[in-house]
């Protein structure tokens, strides 16, 4: 991941560590991949290993450990939930966030672009070509998603 993105997130962690869940170990990440039957993008794995979950810029990113100040439920549990309610073709959807309207944000493996799926209107929208770009947009407050 770009050093500028990591530095920006590190600054946020330093200012408010309670907004992050804390680093994961590789075994936890591997177990999540096994449970979801997907290969997580390397940039998302790096985020999980460094920060666990948390508020990066305007985005709230799910992980496996709950942050103290920010609701960050398990991305595994949320992914399994959304796989049940999303239409056919989203059996490998992996949730990395949930917007303020309850819509999932994530990727549909093997694709790695980040999408949001509007549960009311039944359509998806690509919001970033990668998790790294998603973080970059979140830090610059360019996502136009309300969490």
ChimeraX attribute file (.defattr): number of C-alpha atoms within 10 A of each C-alpha:
attribute: neighborCount
match mode: 1-to-1
recipient: residues
	/A:1	14
	/A:2	10
	/A:3	8
	/A:4	10
	/A:5	18
	/A:6	17
	/A:7	11
	/A:8	16
	/A:9	22
	/A:10	16
	/A:11	13
	/A:12	18
	/A:13	18
	/A:14	11
	/A:15	10
	/A:16	12
	/A:17	18
	/A:18	16
	/A:19	23
	/A:20	28
	/A:21	27
	/A:22	20
	/A:23	17
	/A:24	20
	/A:25	11
	/A:26	13
	/A:27	9
	/A:28	13
	/A:29	20
	/A:30	15
	/A:31	12
	/A:32	20
	/A:33	16
	/A:34	11
	/A:35	12
	/A:36	19
	/A:37	13
	/A:38	16
	/A:39	17
	/A:40	19
	/A:41	17
	/A:42	13
	/A:43	16
	/A:44	20
	/A:45	20
	/A:46	19
	/A:47	22
	/A:48	25
	/A:49	18
	/A:50	18
	/A:51	25
	/A:52	25
	/A:53	31
	/A:54	31
	/A:55	26
	/A:56	25
	/A:57	18
	/A:58	18
	/A:59	23
	/A:60	22
	/A:61	29
	/A:62	29
	/A:63	31
	/A:64	21
	/A:65	20
	/A:66	20
	/A:67	22
	/A:68	13
	/A:69	14
	/A:70	17
	/A:71	17
	/A:72	25
	/A:73	20
	/A:74	19
	/A:75	23
	/A:76	19
	/A:77	15
	/A:78	18
	/A:79	22
	/A:80	17
	/A:81	14
	/A:82	20
	/A:83	18
	/A:84	12
	/A:85	11
	/A:86	17
	/A:87	12
	/A:88	8
	/A:89	9
	/A:90	15
	/A:91	18
	/A:92	19
	/A:93	26
	/A:94	30
	/A:95	28
	/A:96	26
	/A:97	26
	/A:98	24
	/A:99	16
	/A:100	10
	/A:101	12
	/A:102	13
	/A:103	18
	/A:104	24
	/A:105	26
	/A:106	28
	/A:107	26
	/A:108	19
	/A:109	17
	/A:110	12
	/A:111	13
	/A:112	19
	/A:113	20
	/A:114	23
	/A:115	24
	/A:116	21
	/A:117	20
	/A:118	17
	/A:119	16
	/A:120	9
	/A:121	7
	/A:122	9
	/A:123	12
	/A:124	15
	/A:125	12
	/A:126	14
	/A:127	20
	/A:128	20
	/A:129	14
	/A:130	20
	/A:131	23
	/A:132	22
	/A:133	18
	/A:134	20
	/A:135	27
	/A:136	22
	/A:137	20
	/A:138	20
	/A:139	19
	/A:140	12
	/A:141	14
	/A:142	14
	/A:143	17
	/A:144	11
	/A:145	16
	/A:146	11
	/A:147	13
